[in-house]
């Protein structure tokens, strides 16, 4: 949610409705009729309904009621269809918001002030240690000290990762279209690049965190980021796992509540987050990431969530217990994604150039 670039949601398909929009009317949704990763037409329908159905309407209301106000009139008559590509195994939503709909989504469904407050609430000591550990592992992979490394934070948001990277001494760059966020980025030492500048530069670390699930054209964005990768550099992708979304849909259809509202304390049902209506448009697995990588001369490795960097803070008893719990959670998550039933679908990947 926090890293979507509305300007990247460029529609390249006909309007969603069977009835063309009235003259001068801007469509709010478009249909993706081929796989947005591999262009395959071999698609299977996993779920088909509409935003007017009780389940989808309830899910949307549940997800956004703590964040803003849903305008259901904008969703009236829009199909909600989940497809799976038989060639690359990507799971994706057929109907996707246009930039016009993105404006409503990020100004009304999601209150910008609430989003800003949420991002600020995540600036904790444990989060700082976690981000620094993960960036440290990427630096070890490229064999550079922070002072010698350049980083592109694609999906800057409110700078949760960029702040740490700047503090570590890296030269940090980002793309952004919001004037407010551009001003903030510059205030913390991040250089904002436009599309032309991005095409001319190369970076040691190209970093994306919870971005690719939001994109209407993920293959085009991946190609752009692959071109930005310097020799010896790494491209990091992190997104929600597919997990058990297929099995959940087959057994339960689509639930009328969002795991977000329950703070993801709902076991297997957390995997519905892979197909969040309006926002999580793509659910990747290793196979779909490997296909993109191979096209651009890259190879894929499983990424880390930072569990191997165990940090214990012995300043006092409370900090020791808190830091031990945080490290244990991260360690268990890494063990699960590397050795558990979801090991082929970790949601975190590090890509490097082929030898």
C-alpha positions in Angstrom: 0.0 0.0 0.0 2.5 2.6 1.1 4.8 2.3 -1.9 2.5 2.6 -4.9 3.3 5.1 -7.5 0.0 6.1 -9.1 1.8 7.5 -12.1 3.1 4.1 -12.9 -0.4 2.6 -13.2 -0.6 3.2 -16.9 -3.5 1.6 -18.6 -2.8 -0.1 -21.9 -6.0 -2.0 -22.4 -9.6 -1.2 -23.5 -12.1 0.1 -21.0 -13.4 -2.5 -18.6 -17.1 -2.2 -19.2 -18.7 -3.8 -22.2 -20.4 -0.5 -22.7 -17.9 2.2 -23.9 -17.8 5.2 -21.5 -19.7 8.3 -22.5 -17.9 10.8 -24.6 -15.6 12.8 -22.5 -15.9 10.4 -19.6 -12.7 9.0 -18.2 -12.8 5.2 -17.5 -11.9 4.2 -14.0 -10.9 0.6 -14.8 -9.3 -1.2 -17.7 -9.1 -4.9 -18.5 -5.8 -6.9 -18.8 -6.6 -9.6 -21.3 -3.2 -11.2 -21.4 -0.7 -12.0 -18.6 1.1 -8.8 -17.6 4.4 -10.7 -17.0 4.8 -13.0 -20.0 2.0 -11.9 -22.4 0.5 -15.4 -22.4 -3.2 -15.8 -23.4 -3.4 -19.1 -21.6 -5.3 -17.9 -18.6 -7.5 -19.7 -16.0 -10.2 -18.0 -14.0 -9.8 -18.6 -10.3 -12.6 -16.3 -9.2 -15.2 -14.1 -10.8 -17.6 -11.7 -9.2 -18.3 -8.0 -9.0 -17.5 -5.2 -6.6 -21.3 -5.1 -5.9 -21.4 -8.6 -4.5 -21.7 -8.9 -0.7 -18.2 -10.6 -0.3 -16.2 -8.0 -2.4 -18.2 -5.0 -1.1 -17.6 -6.3 2.5 -13.9 -6.9 1.9 -13.4 -3.4 0.5 -15.3 -1.8 3.3 -13.4 -3.8 5.9 -10.1 -2.9 4.4 -10.6 0.9 4.1 -12.9 1.9 6.9 -9.9 2.6 9.2 -8.1 4.5 6.4 -10.6 6.7 4.8 -14.0 6.5 3.1 -15.1 4.2 0.4 -17.2 5.5 -2.5 -19.0 2.4 -3.7 -20.6 4.3 -6.5 -17.2 4.4 -8.3 -17.1 0.5 -8.1 -20.7 -0.1 -9.3 -20.9 -2.7 -12.1 -17.1 -3.3 -12.1 -16.1 -7.0 -12.4 -13.7 -8.5 -9.9 -12.0 -11.4 -11.6 -8.8 -13.2 -10.6 -6.9 -15.0 -13.3 -3.9 -17.4 -13.2 -1.3 -17.6 -16.0 -0.8 -21.2 -17.1 2.7 -20.4 -18.4 4.4 -18.3 -15.6 2.0 -19.0 -12.7 1.3 -15.3 -12.0 -2.0 -14.7 -10.3 -3.5 -11.3 -11.1 -6.6 -9.2 -11.2 -8.1 -8.7 -14.6 -9.7 -5.3 -13.9 -7.2 -2.7 -12.8 -7.7 1.0 -11.7 -6.7 3.7 -14.2 -4.8 6.8 -13.0 -8.2 8.5 -12.6 -9.3 5.8 -10.2 -6.0 6.0 -8.4 -6.7 9.6 -7.6 -9.9 8.6 -5.9 -8.2 5.7 -4.1 -5.3 7.7 -2.7 -7.3 10.8 -1.9 -10.5 9.4 -0.5 -10.4 5.7 0.1 -7.1 6.3 1.8 -6.8 9.5 3.7 -3.3 10.9 3.0 -3.0 12.2 6.5 -3.8 8.8 8.0 -1.3 7.2 5.7 1.3 9.6 6.8 0.5 8.9 10.5 0.7 5.2 9.8 4.1 5.4 8.2 5.3 7.5 11.1 4.1 4.9 13.5 6.4 2.4 11.8 9.6 4.4 12.5 10.5 2.3 15.5 13.8 1.1 16.9 13.1 -2.5 15.9 12.1 -1.4 12.4 15.4 0.6 12.1 17.4 -2.5 13.1 15.5 -4.7 10.7 15.9 -2.4 7.7 19.6 -1.8 8.5 20.2 -5.6 8.7 18.5 -6.2 5.3 20.4 -3.4 3.7 23.6 -4.7 5.3 23.1 -8.1 3.6 22.7 -6.4 0.2 25.9 -4.5 0.8 27.7 -7.7 1.6 26.5 -9.3 -1.6 27.9 -6.4 -3.7 31.1 -6.2 -1.6 30.9 -2.5 -0.9 30.9 -0.3 2.1 27.9 2.0 2.5 29.9 5.1 1.6 30.9 3.6 -1.8 27.4 2.4 -2.7 24.5 3.9 -4.7 20.9 2.9 -4.1 17.8 3.5 -6.0 14.7 3.3 -3.7 12.0 2.7 -6.3 8.8 3.2 -4.3 10.0 5.9 -1.9 6.7 6.3 -0.1 7.5 8.2 3.1 11.2 7.1 3.1 11.2 4.3 5.7 14.0 2.5 3.9 15.7 5.6 2.4 16.1 7.2 5.8 18.2 4.3 7.0 20.2 4.1 3.8 21.1 7.8 4.0 22.0 7.3 7.7 24.3 4.4 6.7 26.1 6.7 4.3 24.8 5.5 0.9 24.1 7.9 -2.0 20.3 7.4 -2.2 18.1 8.2 -5.2 14.4 7.8 -5.7 11.5 8.4 -8.1 8.5 10.3 -6.9 5.6 12.4 -8.4 4.1 13.9 -5.2 5.4 17.4 -4.6 5.1 16.9 -0.8 7.1 13.7 -0.9 9.7 15.2 -3.3 10.3 18.0 -0.8 10.5 15.5 2.0 13.0 13.3 0.1 15.3 16.2 -0.6 15.1 17.3 3.1 16.6 13.9 4.2 19.3 13.9 1.5 17.6 11.8 -1.2 18.1 12.8 -4.8 14.9 12.7 -6.9 15.3 11.5 -10.5 12.9 12.0 -13.4 12.5 9.3 -16.1 15.2 10.7 -18.4 17.8 10.9 -15.6 16.8 7.4 -14.5 17.6 6.0 -17.9 21.1 7.5 -17.8 22.1 6.2 -14.4 23.2 2.9 -12.9 23.0 1.8 -9.3 24.7 -0.8 -7.1 21.4 -1.6 -5.3 18.0 -1.2 -6.9 15.5 -1.6 -4.1 11.8 -2.3 -4.2 9.6 -3.0 -1.2 6.0 -3.9 -1.7 5.8 -2.3 -5.1 5.3 -4.9 -7.9 2.0 -6.2 -6.5 0.5 -2.7 -7.3 1.7 -2.3 -10.9 -0.6 -2.6 -13.9 2.4 -3.2 -16.2 5.0 -5.0 -14.0 7.0 -6.3 -17.0 7.7 -2.8 -18.3 8.7 -1.5 -14.9 11.0 -4.6 -14.3 12.7 -4.0 -17.7 13.4 -0.3 -16.7 14.9 -1.3 -13.3 17.0 -4.1 -14.9 18.6 -1.5 -17.2 19.4 0.6 -14.1 21.5 -2.1 -12.5 25.3 -1.4 -12.4 27.8 -4.2 -13.0 28.0 -6.3 -9.9 24.8 -4.8 -8.5 21.7 -6.4 -7.1 18.0 -5.9 -7.7 15.8 -6.7 -4.7 12.1 -7.4 -5.0 9.8 -7.9 -2.0 6.1 -8.5 -2.3 3.3 -10.5 -0.7 3.6 -14.3 -1.2 1.0 -16.2 -3.2 0.9 -18.6 -0.3 -2.3 -20.5 -0.1 -4.5 -18.0 -2.1 -5.5 -20.7 -4.7 -6.6 -23.1 -2.0 -8.4 -20.4 0.0 -10.3 -19.2 -3.1 -11.3 -22.7 -4.1 -12.5 -23.5 -0.6 -14.0 -20.2 0.6 -14.4 -18.0 -2.4 -13.6 -14.5 -1.4 -14.1 -13.5 2.3 -16.1 -10.4 3.2 -13.5 -9.0 5.6 -9.8 -7.9 5.2 -6.9 -9.5 7.1 -5.6 -5.9 7.4 -8.5 -4.9 9.7 -7.5 -7.8 12.0 -3.8 -6.8 11.9 -3.0 -10.1 10.1 -3.9 -12.2 13.2 -5.9 -14.7 11.2 -3.6 -17.6 10.2 -4.0 -19.0 6.7 -6.5 -16.3 5.9 -3.6 -13.8 5.9 -2.9 -15.0 2.3 -5.9 -13.2 1.0 -3.6 -10.2 1.2 -2.0 -11.5 -2.0 -5.2 -10.4 -4.0 -6.3 -7.2 -2.2 -9.0 -5.5 -4.3 -7.9 -2.3 -6.0 -4.3 -2.4 -4.7 -2.6 -5.9 -4.8 -3.2 -6.5 -8.5 -0.4 -9.1 -9.0 0.7 -12.1 -6.9 4.1 -13.3 -7.9 5.8 -16.6 -7.3 9.4 -17.6 -8.0 8.5 -18.9 -11.4 7.1 -15.6 -12.6 10.1 -13.7 -11.1 12.5 -16.1 -12.8 10.8 -15.5 -16.2 11.3 -11.8 -15.9 14.8 -12.2 -14.7 15.8 -14.5 -17.6 14.5 -12.1 -20.1 17.0 -9.5 -18.9 20.0 -11.6 -18.2 19.5 -11.9 -14.4 19.4 -14.8 -12.0 17.3 -15.1 -8.9 18.3 -16.0 -5.4 16.0 -16.3 -2.4 16.2 -13.1 -0.3 16.4 -12.8 3.5 14.0 -11.1 5.9 16.9 -10.3 8.2 16.5 -13.3 10.6 20.2 -14.2 10.4 21.1 -10.8 12.0 20.1 -11.5 15.6 20.4 -8.3 17.6 20.0 -8.4 21.4 19.7 -5.0 23.2 20.8 -5.5 26.8 20.2 -1.9 27.8 17.6 -3.1 30.3 15.4 -6.1 30.9 12.5 -4.7 28.8 14.7 -4.0 25.8 16.4 -7.3 26.1 13.1 -9.2 26.0 11.7 -7.0 23.2 14.7 -7.3 21.0 14.8 -11.1 21.7 11.2 -11.5 20.6 11.7 -9.4 17.5 14.8 -11.3 16.5 13.1 -14.6 17.1 10.1 -13.6 14.9 12.4 -12.7 12.1 14.5 -15.8 12.5 11.4 -18.1 12.4 10.1 -16.3 9.4 13.3 -16.8 7.5 13.4 -20.5 8.5 9.8 -20.9 7.3 10.3 -19.3 3.9 13.5 -21.1 3.3 12.5 -24.6 4.5 8.8 -24.6 5.0 6.0 -25.5 2.5 6.2 -22.0 1.0 9.9 -22.2 0.2 9.4 -21.8 -3.6 7.4 -18.7 -3.0 9.1 -16.6 -0.4 8.0 -13.1 -1.6 11.6 -11.8 -1.2 14.1 -12.2 -4.1 17.6 -10.8 -4.8 18.6 -10.7 -8.5 22.1 -10.4 -10.0 23.6 -10.4 -13.5 24.2 -13.8 -15.1 28.0 -14.7 -15.0 
